[in-house]
Amino acid sequence: MKRSIETSLSLARESLSIVSSDVARFLETFPSFKRVNPAEEGFAGICRIGKRMECKGDIDVDALTVEKVLEVEGLYSRFDSKKKTLTVCVKRGKRIYCASKKISPSFVEKFSQLEQLQKDYRMLKTYEKPIKGVYTATFLVMAFLVLFGAFWFARYFEKRINIPVESLYRATRRISRGDLDVKVEEEGTDELKNVIVAFNYMVEQLKALKEKLESEKDYVEKVINSISPAVITVSKDGEVISFNSAALSIVKEIGEKRQFMELFESYPEIKSSVQELLLSGGGKREISEIVDGKERFLSVEVIPFPDGEGSVVIIEDLTEMVNAQKMSAWKEVAQRLAHEIKNPLTPISLSAERVRRLILKQNVPEELKQAVDKAVSLIVEEVEIIRRLVDEFRTFARLPLPEKRMEDLNKLMETYALAYGEKIKVDFNPGNIPEIPVDKKLFREVFLNLIENSIDAGASAVSISTAYRDGKVYIFFKDNGPGIPESLRDKIFSPHMSTKKSGWGLGLAIAKRIIEDHGGRIYLVNGNTFVIELPA
């Protein structure tokens, strides 16, 4: 009887302890007291105790008592059965945070019943010796009758008490092994039946809490797997505990190698950065590394566990952001070049022409006139080249925002292709695609840049096709030219990149800017196939 009561109370208190731990974890990790809503988080109220106490909702705490308890125990937890609330406080930094959570009335009622049952049992225990004395006296007077009655009552109580208690004992053993699919038959005396009912309720609560924790764990894993940075959890011994799907894009054999440092043998920059950050107790660093034969700009961050039993390593690919910053810098350079260079060009050209006219009017040797005429012609020609270069940069730096209208891309592409029919063979294969919002003037610039690049590269034929799938429209642009060398494929969209002797390297940069302004992207496949991807 004693074991059953104490086990049931222990389960009830363990349930409160689990709830207290959940509340404490929330208080240690929630981001902002000002933005937190107690009702939305499932609390009756929440407080922040610093130089002054700020509270939201229904919560009653004594700041002085909380501080004294936290100094000794590290966690303040108070269960008020009258108000049916559980108040938990933790120290976070220089402040103390407290939260009050409503406990189920039925749980409080059963918990009170268990405590009352324990008191009743202890009270009955004090009558043990008097009862034994009376029993002994009665036995001496009525030995045979008492023996007969004892035998009969033994049989009766075996069914009413011993069997239910034994069932409770077996059930508690199964729970201790992690099996929560147990239920004790509700039979026996009224008090014992109440114990069994409370016990079954505690088991149901524990099972529901376990399912909730497993559900929250699955949710957190799904969130971590859906984010773009690679997240790898490492023990203090260097063994990989867990990783998200993004980590596979960097280290494909992560599921085979369990030692963390073995994963990055092929990535010396990542390995050395992680080692240094682990030794320094965490931190963040930005590096460049060659991944799959391409240079990537990465952010490596190490966050140690509070208990020192491991760390979380976060690796984020910053390549697109770095490229965007470079593009922004090139636009600024283009604007300055256009401003600083174009203004002096006209005076230079006019002055050179004036020098030529003056020399021709002077009585000087014919050889000098020819030399001056040749020099002036060269100056004028080079000024015109610089003027065209500046115009290209101004076009790149001052591209207007697209004025989108619903257009049939197949018709637009066919119109553009007909205009180049005499210069290069164009094979157009339209697919079944919907109309999408585009700026046809800017889109014409993309087409012209791509086809001019094919002509300049020596291609004699271009194949253009369109397709629609997964809510996106694709345009495939392929020529039969020699293709772009593999060593230059990562840099072809940079403003300074050109494989032509007379080119400025702005055509593909302008095309990329226009496509991105339309919410899409352009990329190279197999050296001579450009793919344009646009949202439908």
VMD Tcl script that draws the C-alpha trace (Angstrom):
set ca {
  {0.00 0.00 0.00}
  {2.78 2.36 0.96}
  {4.73 1.57 -2.23}
  {1.66 2.21 -4.41}
  {0.93 5.56 -2.79}
  {4.55 6.72 -2.92}
  {4.96 5.55 -6.55}
  {1.80 7.39 -7.61}
  {2.92 10.56 -5.82}
  {6.36 10.20 -7.37}
  {4.81 9.99 -10.84}
  {2.66 13.05 -10.12}
  {5.65 15.04 -8.88}
  {7.74 13.88 -11.85}
  {5.00 15.16 -14.16}
  {5.20 18.55 -12.44}
  {8.99 18.41 -12.72}
  {8.75 17.77 -16.50}
  {6.37 20.72 -16.90}
  {8.74 22.86 -14.76}
  {11.66 21.87 -17.00}
  {9.69 22.81 -20.15}
  {8.80 26.21 -18.67}
  {12.44 26.72 -17.58}
  {13.72 25.91 -21.08}
  {11.29 28.43 -22.55}
  {12.41 31.13 -20.10}
  {16.07 30.43 -20.93}
  {15.59 30.64 -24.71}
  {12.68 32.94 -25.63}
  {13.96 35.95 -27.58}
  {12.22 39.03 -26.22}
  {10.17 39.77 -23.11}
  {8.50 42.76 -24.76}
  {7.22 40.70 -27.70}
  {6.20 37.58 -25.76}
  {2.45 36.97 -25.30}
  {1.75 34.75 -22.21}
  {-1.58 33.49 -23.58}
  {-0.08 32.48 -26.93}
  {2.74 30.58 -25.18}
  {0.25 28.77 -22.90}
  {1.05 30.71 -19.69}
  {-1.19 32.52 -17.24}
  {1.44 35.20 -16.77}
  {5.13 36.05 -17.11}
  {7.47 38.41 -15.19}
  {10.92 39.93 -15.61}
  {12.77 40.85 -12.42}
  {15.70 43.20 -12.68}
  {16.07 46.57 -11.02}
  {12.30 46.51 -11.11}
  {9.69 43.83 -11.67}
  {7.62 43.82 -14.89}
  {4.74 41.35 -15.26}
  {2.23 40.34 -17.91}
  {-0.92 38.34 -17.21}
  {-1.93 36.66 -13.95}
  {1.16 35.77 -11.89}
  {2.04 36.18 -8.23}
  {5.73 36.05 -7.29}
  {7.81 37.36 -4.40}
  {11.01 38.75 -5.93}
  {13.04 38.46 -2.69}
  {12.04 34.83 -2.11}
  {12.75 33.94 -5.73}
  {16.25 35.46 -5.57}
  {17.11 33.55 -2.36}
  {15.89 30.24 -3.76}
  {17.73 30.73 -7.07}
  {21.01 31.46 -5.26}
  {20.77 28.10 -3.49}
  {18.98 25.77 -5.93}
  {19.38 27.43 -9.35}
  {15.68 26.87 -10.20}
  {12.60 28.20 -8.42}
  {9.43 26.10 -8.75}
  {6.24 26.54 -6.71}
  {3.00 24.56 -7.14}
  {-0.13 26.25 -5.74}
  {-2.92 23.65 -5.48}
  {-5.49 26.26 -4.48}
  {-4.88 28.49 -7.50}
  {-4.05 25.44 -9.64}
  {-0.90 27.10 -10.96}
  {2.77 26.15 -11.34}
  {5.22 29.07 -11.09}
  {8.80 28.62 -12.39}
  {11.68 31.12 -12.26}
  {15.18 31.00 -13.76}
  {18.13 33.37 -13.74}
  {19.14 34.54 -17.22}
  {22.05 36.91 -17.32}
  {21.53 39.60 -14.71}
  {17.75 39.21 -14.73}
  {15.26 36.70 -13.43}
  {12.36 35.50 -15.57}
  {9.27 33.85 -14.11}
  {6.25 32.23 -15.75}
  {3.00 30.90 -14.29}
  {1.26 27.96 -16.00}
  {-2.27 26.74 -15.27}
  {-2.45 23.07 -14.23}
  {-5.42 20.91 -15.16}
  {-8.06 20.98 -12.36}
  {-8.49 17.22 -12.62}
  {-4.71 16.76 -12.20}
  {-4.72 18.98 -9.10}
  {-7.71 17.10 -7.71}
  {-6.07 13.68 -8.19}
  {-2.79 15.00 -6.83}
  {-4.56 16.29 -3.70}
  {-6.31 12.95 -3.33}
  {-2.96 11.16 -3.41}
  {-1.51 13.47 -0.78}
  {-4.59 13.03 1.41}
  {-4.38 9.27 0.96}
  {-0.76 9.37 2.09}
  {-1.77 11.32 5.22}
  {-4.57 8.84 5.94}
  {-2.17 5.97 5.56}
  {0.34 7.52 7.98}
  {-2.45 8.19 10.47}
  {-3.62 4.58 10.26}
  {-0.01 3.48 10.73}
  {0.01 5.04 14.22}
  {-2.80 2.67 15.26}
  {-0.80 -0.39 14.33}
  {0.25 -1.43 17.84}
  {-3.17 -0.91 19.51}
  {-4.80 -2.88 16.76}
  {-2.25 -5.68 17.25}
  {-3.03 -5.73 20.96}
  {-6.76 -5.96 20.38}
  {-6.19 -8.59 17.75}
  {-4.03 -10.67 20.12}
  {-6.62 -10.45 22.91}
  {-9.42 -11.38 20.60}
  {-7.37 -14.27 19.26}
  {-6.80 -15.65 22.74}
  {-10.54 -15.47 23.50}
  {-11.86 -16.61 20.18}
  {-8.93 -18.44 18.60}
  {-10.87 -20.81 16.47}
  {-13.39 -18.19 15.34}
  {-10.69 -15.65 14.56}
  {-8.67 -18.22 12.65}
  {-11.70 -19.09 10.62}
  {-12.51 -15.39 10.09}
  {-8.90 -14.60 9.24}
  {-8.88 -17.29 6.61}
  {-12.10 -16.00 5.11}
  {-10.96 -12.35 5.16}
  {-7.59 -13.30 3.72}
  {-9.32 -14.78 0.75}
  {-11.54 -11.75 0.46}
  {-8.76 -9.13 0.68}
  {-6.54 -11.10 -1.64}
  {-9.09 -10.36 -4.29}
  {-9.86 -6.80 -3.22}
  {-6.42 -5.49 -2.25}
  {-3.51 -7.76 -2.94}
  {-4.31 -8.41 -6.60}
  {-4.84 -4.70 -7.48}
  {-1.68 -3.74 -5.57}
  {0.27 -6.39 -7.42}
  {-1.14 -5.03 -10.69}
  {0.01 -1.55 -9.69}
  {3.46 -2.87 -8.91}
  {3.78 -4.63 -12.26}
  {2.53 -1.52 -14.03}
  {5.13 0.69 -12.33}
  {7.86 -1.75 -13.35}
  {6.73 -1.53 -16.99}
  {6.69 2.29 -16.79}
  {10.22 2.30 -15.40}
  {11.28 0.46 -18.58}
  {9.64 3.12 -20.76}
  {6.40 1.29 -21.57}
  {3.54 3.78 -21.17}
  {0.87 1.59 -22.80}
  {-0.28 0.22 -19.44}
  {-3.60 0.44 -17.66}
  {-4.56 -1.11 -14.30}
  {-8.09 -2.49 -13.90}
  {-10.10 -0.24 -11.59}
  {-11.06 -2.67 -8.84}
  {-10.53 -3.02 -5.11}
  {-11.57 -0.93 -2.12}
  {-12.72 2.65 -2.61}
  {-9.40 4.11 -1.50}
  {-7.39 1.69 -3.58}
  {-9.66 2.29 -6.53}
  {-8.99 6.01 -6.22}
  {-5.28 5.28 -6.24}
  {-5.64 3.16 -9.37}
  {-7.75 5.84 -11.10}
  {-5.11 8.49 -10.22}
  {-2.36 6.15 -11.36}
  {-4.03 5.51 -14.73}
  {-4.54 9.25 -15.17}
  {-0.86 9.92 -14.43}
  {0.14 7.33 -17.03}
  {-2.14 8.95 -19.63}
  {-0.64 12.36 -18.85}
  {2.89 11.01 -19.17}
  {2.03 9.33 -22.48}
  {0.47 12.54 -23.83}
  {3.51 14.53 -22.69}
  {5.88 12.04 -24.33}
  {3.93 12.22 -27.60}
  {3.99 16.01 -27.43}
  {7.75 16.07 -26.87}
  {8.29 13.66 -29.79}
  {6.03 15.81 -31.99}
  {7.96 18.95 -31.06}
  {11.23 17.14 -31.73}
  {10.00 16.13 -35.20}
  {8.89 19.72 -35.86}
  {12.29 21.12 -34.87}
  {14.03 18.56 -37.10}
  {11.81 19.53 -40.05}
  {12.58 23.24 -39.48}
  {16.32 22.58 -39.32}
  {16.17 20.45 -42.49}
  {14.28 23.18 -44.33}
  {16.83 25.97 -43.73}
  {19.63 26.63 -46.22}
  {22.68 26.70 -43.87}
  {24.32 23.35 -43.07}
  {23.81 22.49 -39.38}
  {25.95 19.73 -37.83}
  {25.83 18.74 -34.15}
  {29.13 17.42 -32.76}
  {29.89 15.78 -29.40}
  {32.85 16.88 -27.29}
  {34.71 13.78 -28.58}
  {34.34 14.99 -32.19}
  {31.63 12.50 -33.18}
  {28.79 13.65 -35.46}
  {25.49 13.45 -33.53}
  {23.09 14.85 -36.13}
  {23.01 16.89 -39.34}
  {20.42 18.48 -41.64}
  {19.87 17.91 -45.35}
  {21.77 21.10 -46.29}
  {24.97 19.57 -44.87}
  {24.83 16.90 -47.62}
  {25.33 19.59 -50.28}
  {28.81 20.23 -48.84}
  {29.81 16.82 -47.44}
  {28.00 14.01 -49.29}
  {29.61 11.20 -47.26}
  {28.54 12.64 -43.90}
  {26.32 9.61 -43.28}
  {29.33 7.25 -43.64}
  {31.98 9.06 -41.58}
  {31.11 9.65 -37.94}
  {34.21 11.64 -36.92}
  {33.61 15.34 -37.66}
  {37.15 16.30 -38.71}
  {37.34 13.40 -41.18}
  {34.48 15.00 -43.13}
  {36.54 18.06 -44.06}
  {39.83 16.48 -45.13}
  {39.16 17.83 -48.66}
  {38.25 21.30 -47.33}
  {41.31 22.67 -45.48}
  {39.88 26.16 -44.90}
  {36.70 24.83 -43.28}
  {38.65 22.33 -41.18}
  {41.19 24.84 -39.85}
  {38.47 27.44 -39.14}
  {36.33 24.97 -37.19}
  {39.34 23.76 -35.19}
  {40.33 27.31 -34.24}
  {36.76 28.26 -33.31}
  {36.35 25.12 -31.16}
  {39.58 25.92 -29.31}
  {38.55 29.55 -28.78}
  {35.15 28.57 -27.37}
  {32.99 29.42 -30.39}
  {32.57 32.30 -32.80}
  {32.01 33.08 -36.46}
  {34.32 33.42 -39.44}
  {33.94 34.04 -43.19}
  {36.17 32.05 -45.56}
  {36.46 30.99 -49.22}
  {36.69 27.31 -50.12}
  {36.71 25.22 -53.31}
  {33.60 22.99 -53.25}
  {32.85 20.72 -56.23}
  {35.53 22.52 -58.23}
  {33.97 25.96 -57.68}
  {34.96 28.75 -55.32}
  {32.37 29.36 -52.63}
  {32.25 32.06 -49.99}
  {31.19 30.48 -46.70}
  {30.32 31.59 -43.19}
  {31.49 29.12 -40.49}
  {30.00 29.49 -36.99}
  {30.56 27.32 -33.91}
  {28.12 27.50 -30.98}
  {29.12 25.42 -27.90}
  {26.46 23.62 -25.84}
  {25.79 25.24 -22.44}
  {26.78 22.00 -20.69}
  {30.05 21.75 -22.63}
  {29.16 18.31 -24.00}
  {29.38 19.34 -27.64}
  {28.87 22.10 -30.21}
  {26.71 23.11 -33.14}
  {28.58 23.92 -36.38}
  {26.70 26.12 -38.87}
  {28.08 26.53 -42.41}
  {26.25 29.03 -44.63}
  {26.88 29.62 -48.33}
  {27.33 33.38 -48.91}
  {28.37 33.09 -52.57}
  {25.23 34.70 -54.00}
  {25.36 37.54 -51.48}
  {29.06 38.18 -52.22}
  {28.36 38.15 -55.97}
  {25.51 40.61 -55.42}
  {27.87 42.90 -53.50}
  {30.41 42.67 -56.32}
  {27.70 43.53 -58.84}
  {26.68 46.52 -56.75}
  {30.31 47.67 -56.62}
  {30.60 47.33 -60.40}
  {27.49 49.44 -60.88}
  {29.05 52.17 -58.74}
  {32.28 51.92 -60.75}
  {30.25 52.17 -63.97}
  {28.48 55.31 -62.81}
  {31.75 56.97 -61.82}
  {33.44 56.00 -65.08}
  {30.53 57.39 -67.08}
  {30.65 60.63 -65.15}
  {34.43 61.10 -64.99}
  {35.36 59.94 -68.51}
  {32.62 60.99 -70.89}
  {32.69 64.73 -70.12}
  {36.30 65.28 -71.33}
  {35.87 63.18 -74.50}
  {34.18 65.86 -76.62}
  {36.78 68.60 -75.80}
  {39.57 66.11 -76.57}
  {38.05 65.20 -79.94}
  {37.31 68.85 -80.87}
  {40.79 69.99 -79.82}
  {42.42 67.29 -81.93}
  {40.33 68.33 -84.98}
  {41.27 71.94 -84.40}
  {44.98 71.05 -84.26}
  {44.61 69.24 -87.60}
  {42.88 72.22 -89.24}
  {45.50 74.67 -87.94}
  {48.40 72.49 -89.12}
  {46.85 72.14 -92.59}
  {46.66 75.95 -92.89}
  {50.27 76.44 -91.82}
  {53.21 76.45 -94.16}
  {54.92 73.36 -92.77}
  {56.47 70.32 -94.43}
  {54.03 67.84 -95.96}
  {55.56 65.04 -93.90}
  {54.61 66.89 -90.67}
  {51.04 67.47 -91.93}
  {50.62 63.76 -92.67}
  {52.00 62.77 -89.25}
  {49.65 65.22 -87.48}
  {46.68 64.05 -89.60}
  {47.43 60.42 -88.76}
  {47.81 61.19 -85.05}
  {44.57 63.19 -84.93}
  {42.68 60.42 -86.73}
  {44.00 57.91 -84.17}
  {42.95 60.20 -81.30}
  {39.43 60.62 -82.72}
  {39.10 56.87 -83.29}
  {40.24 55.99 -79.75}
  {37.95 58.67 -78.26}
  {35.02 57.05 -80.08}
  {36.00 53.64 -78.65}
  {36.12 55.12 -75.15}
  {32.74 56.80 -75.76}
  {31.18 53.45 -76.69}
  {32.75 51.84 -73.61}
  {31.26 54.54 -71.36}
  {27.85 54.12 -73.03}
  {28.01 50.39 -72.28}
  {28.82 51.10 -68.62}
  {26.01 53.66 -68.39}
  {23.58 51.11 -69.80}
  {24.71 48.57 -67.18}
  {24.51 51.06 -64.29}
  {21.20 52.70 -65.24}
  {19.03 49.80 -66.32}
  {15.42 50.84 -65.62}
  {13.09 48.76 -63.50}
  {11.01 46.47 -65.72}
  {7.53 47.62 -66.72}
  {5.90 44.21 -66.82}
  {2.91 43.23 -68.92}
  {1.45 39.83 -69.69}
  {3.24 38.62 -72.80}
  {3.43 35.46 -74.90}
  {7.13 34.59 -74.71}
  {6.87 32.21 -77.67}
  {5.73 35.07 -79.93}
  {8.42 37.41 -78.60}
  {11.18 34.84 -79.09}
  {9.94 34.05 -82.61}
  {9.95 37.77 -83.51}
  {13.49 38.21 -82.17}
  {14.68 35.06 -83.98}
  {13.35 36.27 -87.37}
  {15.38 39.48 -87.08}
  {18.63 37.43 -86.98}
  {17.71 34.92 -89.68}
  {20.34 36.31 -92.10}
  {23.23 36.37 -89.62}
  {22.82 32.93 -88.01}
  {20.54 29.92 -88.35}
  {17.94 29.97 -85.57}
  {15.97 26.79 -84.77}
  {13.02 27.73 -82.51}
  {11.02 24.97 -80.76}
  {8.22 26.56 -78.71}
  {6.68 24.62 -75.83}
  {3.26 24.92 -74.23}
  {3.86 27.78 -71.78}
  {1.49 30.31 -70.18}
  {1.71 34.07 -70.59}
  {3.90 35.70 -67.94}
  {4.58 39.34 -66.93}
  {7.75 40.66 -68.62}
  {9.14 43.91 -70.02}
  {9.52 43.01 -73.69}
  {11.99 45.86 -74.38}
  {14.37 44.72 -71.63}
  {13.81 41.08 -72.53}
  {14.87 41.91 -76.10}
  {18.21 43.10 -74.68}
  {18.70 39.67 -73.06}
  {18.00 37.88 -76.36}
  {20.26 40.20 -78.35}
  {23.15 39.81 -75.89}
  {22.92 36.01 -75.99}
  {22.67 35.70 -79.76}
  {25.42 38.31 -80.38}
  {27.69 36.33 -78.03}
  {26.98 33.17 -80.07}
  {27.80 34.97 -83.33}
  {31.00 36.46 -81.88}
  {32.03 33.00 -80.61}
  {31.81 31.59 -84.14}
  {28.56 29.64 -83.85}
  {26.64 29.00 -87.09}
  {23.36 27.81 -85.55}
  {21.36 28.48 -82.41}
  {18.63 26.24 -80.94}
  {16.00 27.95 -78.76}
  {13.23 26.08 -76.91}
  {10.74 26.85 -74.14}
  {9.09 24.67 -71.50}
  {6.84 24.94 -68.45}
  {7.00 22.83 -65.27}
  {6.60 23.23 -61.51}
  {5.16 26.73 -61.86}
  {8.17 28.06 -63.81}
  {8.86 28.93 -67.45}
  {12.22 27.79 -68.87}
  {14.03 29.09 -71.96}
  {16.90 26.98 -73.30}
  {19.41 28.80 -75.52}
  {22.03 26.52 -77.11}
  {24.52 27.20 -79.95}
  {26.95 24.97 -81.82}
  {29.98 27.09 -80.97}
  {33.07 25.95 -79.07}
  {31.46 26.84 -75.73}
  {32.84 28.72 -72.75}
  {35.97 27.18 -71.17}
  {35.34 25.45 -67.86}
  {37.84 27.69 -66.08}
  {35.74 30.80 -66.94}
  {32.22 29.46 -66.31}
  {32.01 30.76 -62.75}
  {32.95 34.29 -63.86}
  {30.98 34.82 -67.09}
  {28.32 37.00 -65.44}
  {30.90 39.34 -63.86}
  {30.97 42.81 -65.47}
  {34.68 42.61 -66.28}
  {34.56 39.17 -67.90}
  {34.93 38.91 -71.71}
  {36.48 36.33 -74.04}
  {36.40 38.75 -77.03}
  {39.32 40.99 -77.88}
  {37.02 43.95 -78.54}
  {34.42 43.23 -75.86}
  {33.81 45.03 -72.59}
  {32.32 42.05 -70.74}
  {29.00 43.75 -69.94}
  {26.54 41.84 -72.13}
  {25.95 38.85 -69.84}
  {26.08 41.07 -66.75}
  {23.26 43.17 -68.22}
  {21.29 40.04 -69.15}
  {21.68 38.64 -65.63}
  {20.56 41.94 -64.08}
  {17.42 42.06 -66.28}
  {16.45 38.44 -65.53}
  {16.95 38.96 -61.77}
  {14.79 42.11 -61.92}
  {12.07 39.84 -63.36}
  {12.39 37.53 -60.34}
  {14.19 34.79 -62.26}
  {17.70 33.51 -62.79}
  {20.03 32.65 -65.68}
  {22.77 30.03 -65.58}
  {25.10 28.10 -67.87}
  {24.91 24.35 -68.58}
  {27.53 22.29 -70.46}
  {29.51 25.30 -71.65}
  {27.26 26.40 -74.52}
  {23.70 26.16 -73.16}
  {22.13 29.06 -71.25}
  {18.98 28.38 -69.20}
  {16.62 31.21 -68.25}
  {14.21 30.41 -65.42}
  {11.24 32.76 -64.83}
  {8.33 32.50 -62.34}
  {4.93 31.93 -63.98}
}
mol new
graphics top color blue
foreach p $ca { graphics top sphere $p radius 0.5 }
foreach p [lrange $ca 0 end-1] q [lrange $ca 1 end] { graphics top cylinder $p $q radius 0.2 }
display resetview
